[in-house]
Amino acid sequence: MNDEIVYLNGELTPLSEARIPVLDRGFIFGDGVYEVVPIYGAKPFRLQQHLARLARSLATIGIPNPHAEPEWMALIDRVVRANGLSDQMVYIQVTRGVARRTHAFPKEVTPTVLIMTNPMSLPSADMREKGVACVTAEDKRWLHCQVKSTSLLGNVLAAQNAAEHGVTETIQFRDGALTEASASNVWVVRKGRVSAPPKDNLILEGIRYGWMEELCAALDISLEARRISQDEVMAADEVLLTSASKEILAVVTIDGKTIGSGEPGPVFKKLYAAYQAAKVAP
């Protein structure tokens, strides 16, 4: 296995040689944010939207953005070219930096910047064609889910819950209302109309959230953001998952209960086809 090349604090280096100090606040406190950018045909997909969300996350937790947008674009391009893969998933992480361990923000500290990449790993043809299973759980995470924080223990536990049940995702609910899955936004389809939880502090607004809005508008599919009850999710005609790595997936069972017809439905098929067409558009 080749040693991928990463960018760390101004230098390109093999991943096996990349090092950060023990006192980096990302390691000590999870004090940082991240982004994951899909690369198709060596070209970033919706990069400006990813960088805008990165800037929002940094501003929300008070970390100065270490680079302007053109600089980020150039750094990502360096890493993509250095690794030479046509389709990749670029991971960007910015922490507050290295300082003596104290909870309050340190003064005059330089953010740590890491950019690394992995080969693209998309859902299998079988998952796309047959749909996937999910389970449910109460959403016990913090109340700033709009920040793409490296402090992901709540999401990790939800993902482990799915793994222990042998399913793809855990779909979470807070006070009886849908929020999101452990690493995906969730969409509900009823009578051809798509609904999603509101863009607030209870979900991470995935870049595919805005992309789904654009796709639905182009396909003349109604889309509404609103509070969605757990009963409504279970009674849906279709339930969909979206993320950078999953793109769009149909959910066919939740907690062992069949959703809709038990097969990927017509709205999923339209949206998936439009998504794939956009990936290869010039």
C-alpha positions in Angstrom: 0.0 0.0 0.0 1.4 3.3 -1.0 2.0 6.0 1.6 -0.3 8.8 0.8 1.0 12.4 0.8 -0.6 14.8 3.3 -0.3 18.5 3.9 0.6 19.5 7.5 1.3 23.0 8.5 3.0 24.2 5.4 4.6 21.0 4.2 3.8 18.0 2.0 4.8 14.8 3.8 4.1 11.0 3.7 1.2 10.2 6.1 3.5 7.8 8.0 5.8 10.7 8.8 3.2 13.3 9.7 3.4 14.3 13.4 1.6 16.8 15.7 2.5 17.7 19.3 0.7 15.9 22.1 -0.5 19.3 23.3 -2.4 20.1 20.1 -5.8 21.1 21.3 -7.4 18.9 18.6 -5.9 15.9 20.4 -6.5 17.2 24.0 -10.0 18.7 23.6 -11.3 17.9 20.1 -11.0 21.6 19.7 -11.2 21.9 15.9 -13.4 21.5 12.8 -13.1 19.5 9.6 -14.5 19.1 6.1 -14.6 16.2 3.6 -14.6 17.2 -0.1 -15.4 14.6 -2.8 -13.1 14.7 -5.9 -14.4 13.3 -9.1 -12.1 13.1 -12.1 -9.4 15.0 -10.1 -11.9 17.9 -9.7 -13.4 19.0 -6.4 -17.2 18.8 -6.3 -19.0 21.8 -4.8 -15.7 23.0 -3.2 -16.9 26.6 -2.7 -19.8 25.3 -0.6 -17.5 23.2 1.5 -15.0 26.0 2.1 -17.9 28.3 3.0 -19.1 25.8 5.7 -15.5 25.4 6.9 -15.3 29.2 7.4 -18.7 29.2 9.2 -17.6 26.4 11.5 -14.3 28.2 12.3 -16.0 31.5 13.0 -18.6 29.8 15.3 -15.9 28.4 17.6 -13.6 31.3 17.3 -10.7 29.9 15.4 -9.2 32.3 12.8 -9.4 31.0 9.3 -5.8 30.3 8.4 -6.3 30.7 4.6 -8.4 32.6 2.2 -10.5 30.7 -0.3 -8.0 30.8 -3.2 -5.3 29.5 -0.8 -7.4 26.6 0.3 -8.2 25.7 -3.3 -4.5 25.8 -4.1 -3.6 23.6 -1.1 -6.3 21.0 -1.9 -5.1 20.9 -5.5 -1.5 20.2 -4.3 -2.7 17.3 -2.2 -4.9 15.9 -5.0 -2.1 16.1 -7.5 0.4 14.6 -5.1 -1.7 11.5 -4.6 -2.6 11.1 -8.3 -6.0 9.5 -7.9 -8.9 10.4 -10.2 -11.6 10.0 -7.5 -10.7 10.9 -3.9 -12.1 12.1 -0.6 -10.1 15.0 0.7 -10.2 15.5 4.5 -9.4 19.0 5.9 -8.9 19.5 9.6 -8.1 22.8 11.4 -7.5 22.8 15.2 -6.9 25.8 17.5 -3.3 24.8 17.7 -0.7 23.8 20.3 -0.8 25.3 23.8 -0.5 24.3 27.4 -3.5 22.4 28.6 -6.1 24.8 29.9 -9.8 24.9 28.9 -10.1 28.6 27.9 -8.7 29.7 24.5 -5.0 30.4 24.6 -3.6 33.6 23.2 -1.3 34.0 20.2 -1.6 30.4 19.1 -1.3 29.2 15.4 -4.0 26.9 14.1 -2.9 23.4 13.0 -3.9 22.6 9.4 -4.0 19.1 8.0 -5.2 18.0 4.5 -5.2 14.4 3.6 -7.0 12.2 1.1 -8.3 8.6 0.6 -9.5 6.8 -2.4 -13.2 7.3 -3.1 -15.3 4.5 -1.6 -18.9 4.8 -2.7 -21.8 2.5 -1.8 -21.9 -0.8 -3.7 -24.2 -1.4 -6.6 -26.1 -3.8 -4.4 -26.7 -1.1 -1.8 -27.9 1.4 -4.5 -30.2 -1.1 -6.2 -31.7 -2.8 -3.2 -31.5 0.0 -0.5 -30.2 -0.2 3.0 -31.3 -0.9 6.5 -31.2 1.6 9.5 -32.0 1.6 13.1 -33.2 4.5 15.3 -31.9 6.1 18.5 -32.4 9.1 20.7 -30.1 12.0 19.7 -28.0 12.7 22.7 -25.4 15.0 21.1 -24.6 18.6 22.0 -26.7 21.5 20.8 -24.3 22.9 18.2 -24.6 20.2 15.6 -24.4 22.9 12.8 -20.6 23.1 13.6 -18.7 20.4 11.7 -16.6 19.7 14.9 -13.9 17.1 15.3 -15.6 16.3 18.7 -17.6 13.4 17.2 -18.0 11.1 20.1 -21.8 11.2 19.9 -21.7 10.4 16.2 -19.2 7.7 16.8 -21.5 6.0 19.3 -24.4 6.3 16.9 -22.3 4.8 14.1 -21.2 2.0 16.5 -24.9 1.3 17.3 -25.6 0.8 13.6 -22.5 -1.4 13.2 -23.6 -3.6 16.2 -27.1 -4.0 14.5 -25.5 -4.9 11.2 -27.1 -1.9 9.4 -25.9 1.1 7.5 -26.9 4.0 9.7 -28.6 5.1 13.0 -31.3 7.6 12.4 -31.6 10.0 15.3 -34.6 11.7 16.9 -34.6 14.5 19.6 -37.9 14.9 21.5 -39.7 12.8 19.0 -38.5 14.8 15.9 -36.1 13.7 13.2 -32.6 15.2 13.3 -30.1 13.3 11.3 -28.2 10.0 11.1 -24.7 9.5 12.5 -23.0 10.7 9.3 -25.8 11.5 6.9 -28.7 13.9 6.4 -32.1 12.2 6.3 -35.0 12.9 3.8 -38.6 11.7 3.9 -40.7 11.3 0.8 -44.5 11.2 1.0 -46.7 11.3 -2.2 -43.8 12.5 -4.2 -43.0 15.4 -1.9 -39.6 15.6 -0.1 -39.3 16.9 3.5 -36.2 17.5 5.6 -35.5 18.8 9.1 -34.9 22.5 9.3 -31.4 24.0 8.9 -30.8 24.8 12.6 -28.5 23.9 15.4 -29.8 20.4 15.7 -28.4 19.1 12.4 -25.2 19.6 10.4 -26.3 21.2 7.2 -24.7 18.8 4.8 -23.4 20.2 1.5 -25.7 17.7 -0.1 -28.6 19.5 1.7 -28.2 22.5 -0.6 -27.5 20.2 -3.5 -30.8 18.3 -2.9 -32.6 21.6 -2.9 -31.1 22.4 -6.3 -31.8 18.9 -7.7 -35.4 19.0 -6.5 -36.0 22.4 -8.0 -34.5 21.2 -11.3 -36.7 18.1 -11.3 -39.9 19.9 -10.2 -40.0 17.9 -6.9 -41.5 19.7 -4.0 -39.1 20.1 -1.0 -40.0 21.4 2.4 -37.9 22.0 5.6 -40.0 21.3 8.7 -40.2 19.4 11.9 -40.8 15.6 11.1 -42.1 13.2 13.7 -40.8 9.7 14.1 -44.2 8.3 13.2 -44.0 10.2 9.9 -40.6 8.8 9.1 -41.8 5.2 9.8 -44.9 5.8 7.5 -43.0 7.4 4.7 -43.1 6.2 1.1 -39.4 6.6 0.8 -36.5 7.6 3.2 -33.2 8.8 1.8 -29.7 9.3 3.2 -27.3 11.8 1.7 -23.6 12.5 2.5 -20.3 13.1 0.6 -19.4 9.4 0.8 -22.9 7.9 0.4 -24.1 10.4 -2.3 -27.8 9.4 -2.2 -29.0 6.1 -0.7 -32.5 4.7 -0.3 -33.5 3.3 3.2 -35.8 0.3 2.8 -36.1 -0.9 6.5 -35.9 1.0 9.8 -35.8 -1.0 13.0 -36.8 -4.0 11.0 -39.9 -2.3 9.6 -40.3 -2.1 5.8 -40.4 1.5 4.5 -42.8 2.0 1.6 -42.6 -0.8 -1.0 -39.3 -2.1 0.5 -37.4 -1.1 -2.6 -35.7 2.1 -3.7 -38.6 4.4 -4.9 -39.1 6.7 -7.9 -38.0 9.9 -6.2 -34.7 8.3 -5.2 -34.2 7.0 -8.7 -34.8 10.5 -10.2 -32.5 12.2 -7.7 -29.8 9.6 -8.0 -29.7 9.8 -11.8 -29.5 13.6 -11.7 -26.7 13.5 -9.1 -24.7 11.2 -11.3 -25.2 13.3 -14.4 -24.0 16.4 -12.5 -20.8 14.7 -11.4 -19.6 14.3 -15.0 -20.9 17.6 -16.3 -18.2 19.9 -17.6 
